[in-house]
Amino acid sequence: RLRSAPVAVRFVTNTTKESKRDLLERLTGLGFDIAEHEIFTSLTAARNLLEQQQVRPLLLVDDKALPDFTGIGTDNPNAVVVGLAPEHFHYKMMNRAFR
């Protein structure tokens, strides 16, 4: 019914554990009729903000989430993006993030 209404359909999630592409594959595998442009994640919001602010982030996100940041410069970071990535939360990485 929503698809036939004059409204945009979006699927919104706060997941930071997987890329939009992985999420799309999982949802279509469960039978959802969904297109990638209909998915809006917290990583989408983070990327939009990075682009608006023109900053270079240190990405403390799960490796499976990295594709959502393709093309974003990360050399000499001047910002930090934090997601669910326990494997990255260790002294060396936290020290780098704080610096």
Secondary structure, 3 states (H helix, E strand, C coil): CCCCCCCCCCEEECCCCCCHHHHHHHHHHCCCCCCHHHEEEHHHHHHHHHHHHCCCEEEECCHHHHHHHCCCCCCCCCEEEECCCHHHCCHHHHHHHHC
